[in-house]
Amino acid sequence: MNKIYLNITLIFTFLIFFSCEELNEGINDNPNDIVISDIEATLFLTGGQLANTQVQLGRLSNVSSMYSGQLIGFASIFANQYGFNISTGDSDGTWRAIYVGVITNMRHIINSSDNALLVGIAQVVEAHAISTGATIFGDIPYKEIGNLDITDPVFDSQIDVFNDVLLLLDDAIVTLQSSSSQNIPQDIYFEGDKNKWIQAAYTLKARIYLQLKDYSSALSSAQNGISSASGDLEFIPRGAAESTEGDKNLTWVMLEGSRAGDLGNIGSNGETSYLMSLLDPSNTSSRNHSKTNETSRHGYFQILENWSGNNGVVGQFERQNMISFFENKLIMAECAARNGSVSDGLSHLNDVRSWMSTGGHLNNNYPTSALSYISFSESDFNPGGIENPDSVTPKVAFLREVIEERYVSGFTSYMPFNDARRLRKDDQNISVPFVMVGGPNPPYPERLPYSADELNSNSNAPEDPGIFVKTKVNE
């Protein structure tokens, strides 16, 4: 890994998305040549954010959706991965995006800029990428990365990485609070709105605490997190409509290109992912009832095997959430109920349902006439209520509904995969019955493989344990 940080040309890797330019030796000897210190720090921000978008929404996110019963791999590489045949080489792109695209660019900003807002933003983006890396891989290098005196950085414990990221987020929040909002066009997420960045940092903290199963701290952080959908941290495609490449919804680009027919959630022969079964009113697994109509969301989420474009969740210019209002509110709903009662969490769940009633989770192609999310009452979770047909305790019934909503709302993100692993050991009675490849019986994927590039270049890299070994946070 050390070569990544010794070669400063790689800082530019994601400034033009996926290209880099080789600079000549001795560049600092010629005053007419460009050196890193000559470049405005804001120019490193867009590249790092584009790389972070790849981390959060790229190929491994699709794999996680297959491993949580949301997508089906119909053909080619996705069919192999769907059958658990995934290699370390499949992680190279995401690993490079974290350590080259995000960390190298963000560290340059943090170490060189005197703009507090820019530094705080860079800290949150780094925390976002590294925490995702620890979540999906387990133990990863962190403390020693970027140190030019260290040839091969050691892999830190997953839990240590989470704790270090929480400290980084605390520092970022203080830094952002001391700054002023500015117009930063290079900030493709929030354009320099410091309050949105602060809220996103708190929601990211809540996400990490949730994975650590520290539900009290998760609730405390979420109370300062994203308070409305207008504060969502999302990738907003802005490319040219006539092109099939570039700045578009990442899944659309993949399917519209070489992977049409390889990945989806409804097959040509009637195969249906568990997610789509939940949303289909005619399916025996449906979550529809007198207070919930998921017809519009079923259409919005639909990705057919015989790909012919999509005007829903993977439409050409459809926005892609990475840290969101609904995630924050559902963390509050779960954690408030865990620490108290159904009534403590119910208002937060109903806040999400009220927002969904406006169609805010869809786009204009899917009318509100085909959806319904009537607010729940406490009695709905009592034995025999519409959310408790099997007469479990009201709190279990409530938590089960919250987790199911996280499962559905979190489609295209790592959230369902993270919850599946988090709840599998201790809370099976409230987890969605995730239908994995081969049926509901173990083994289940517990992580994604390390990068082959890292394993081959870092003498301190451990042997990849395989995808069925639990990471430390879920042991």
Secondary structure as UniProt FT lines:
FT   HELIX           2..6
FT   HELIX           8..12
FT   TURN            13..16
FT   TURN            25..26
FT   HELIX           27..29
FT   TURN            31..32
FT   HELIX           36..38
FT   TURN            41..42
FT   HELIX           43..57
FT   HELIX           59..66
FT   TURN            67..69
FT   STRAND          72..73
FT   HELIX           76..82
FT   TURN            83..84
FT   HELIX           88..91
FT   HELIX           92..96
FT   HELIX           97..104
FT   HELIX           105..112
FT   HELIX           116..137
FT   STRAND          140..141
FT   TURN            143..146
FT   TURN            148..149
FT   STRAND          155..156
FT   HELIX           158..177
FT   TURN            185..186
FT   TURN            188..192
FT   HELIX           194..211
FT   TURN            212..213
FT   HELIX           215..222
FT   TURN            223..224
FT   HELIX           229..231
FT   STRAND          233..235
FT   TURN            241..242
FT   HELIX           250..256
FT   TURN            257..262
FT   STRAND          263..264
FT   TURN            268..269
FT   HELIX           274..279
FT   TURN            281..282
FT   TURN            284..285
FT   TURN            290..291
FT   STRAND          292..293
FT   HELIX           295..301
FT   TURN            313..314
FT   TURN            316..317
FT   STRAND          320..323
FT   HELIX           325..339
FT   HELIX           342..357
FT   TURN            358..361
FT   TURN            364..365
FT   HELIX           368..370
FT   STRAND          372..373
FT   HELIX           378..381
FT   TURN            383..384
FT   TURN            386..387
FT   TURN            389..390
FT   HELIX           394..409
FT   TURN            410..412
FT   HELIX           415..426
FT   TURN            428..430
FT   TURN            437..438
FT   HELIX           452..457
FT   TURN            459..460
FT   TURN            467..468
FT   HELIX           472..474
//
